[in-house]
Amino acid sequence: SSHFGSSEFWWKSRTAAMMVAMGTSSRRPKLKVGLLVSLGVVFILRCLHDVPSAVGFVTGPTSRKDRQTSTVARNGVDKALKERIVSVQKTGKLTDAMRLVAAAKVRRAQDGVTKSRPFSDELTSMIKGLVKKLKGSGLEAELPMLRVPEKVKSVAIVLFTGDRGLCGGYNSFNIKKAKFRIEALNKEGIKVKLLWVGKKGRMAKNSKLAGLDFEDTGKQFKMPDTITATSANVIGEEVRSLFLSGEVDKVEVIYAKFINLLMSESQIRSVLPLSATGIEDPEDETFKMTSEDGKLKVEKEKRKSPKAKEIESDVIFDQPPETILNSMLPLYLNSQLLSILFESSASELSARMNAMKAATDNAQEVAKALTSVYNKKRQAAITQEISEISAGALALEDASRPEGPALSIVDNDESVAADFEKELEDGDLPDMPVGPWDFIDLQTEV
């Protein structure tokens, strides 16, 4: 039994040893594979690190580690100044585009005046013919729009301004004209009611028109970009209702009369009551915008008043002439307001053209001045860099050479001049100038 027990013990020990050996031999291949993978990864990373990132014309491929990062600022003269120059140039382009747009709209206003002229002339001629036929028949008593009050107690003023700015003094001149007119009427004890055409006039109610005695009717009309008869009809109906209802005894308009592309004049014009004898504007003019040698100009032409239409004595009216004339007078009022709208639009656009032209010229001058300053600063920076390089080269020169040591910090113009005069007196300087090659020992340099 003891022999059998020892044999069994020997067999178990051998089996355990074999199992340990087999486990060790099975782990060795895994360890080798892991080492090979690690070496491969390190090799790949090494190769990627050494890949040439730049190829020089002379030096050939250079790696990242061979290149040195420069600490010298590139294009660092004045970035803010450069950005301001670009900004001013862009502003100049924008204002020039606005000038061209205003010029195109002036032509549109010119076409509108031309197209509305035949109807206005024919209407004026017919009204004058009827007035001539009814002369001496108490015409004013039958037509409310021609009735002149005995005493003016209240006046309605229609102030024409623009909806936008950037048009020079156009809005300011009209508002100032309205201010003077309101002050004059207040001194006479006449009440004033204001109607507004355009936003800028009403915006000045609490600033430039503050302190004046007037009533804001709250009626504001938009200054249209494209003027049509509808715009004039809306304004005409409002002022006509104020006058016929007896709220006001007189209606005036304040607008800018177009003179030329460089000038417009603020004027006061009475539109109600209408005058039977002076039904037309005595200073009626038309303007025509043309170009000459690439520059815009305006040609003005005075138009004679339309003659009264001859109405035969045997003409039979279907309705009484007073009724016909009473229905034509609102059309005449609307045609006058349409003409004022065209005049105001042309004046505003010409003022905007001049303002944008001045802004464009100023932008060009500012950009030119800033560019000059920028170039001077850039040249000064370049000169400073050259001076620093030269000073560094002189500092590295050998002071033992025959050409003499470099100047010290205590040297100045007087000391150098004194030393030079002393050398001249002592005869130390040669009669002929010596070139730099005389100071070089070619054999030593080689």
Summary of the structure (lengths in Angstrom):
residues: 446
radius of gyration: 48.1
end to end distance: 103.1
largest distance: 168.8
contacts: 1133
relative contact order: 0.12
helix: 55%
strand: 14%
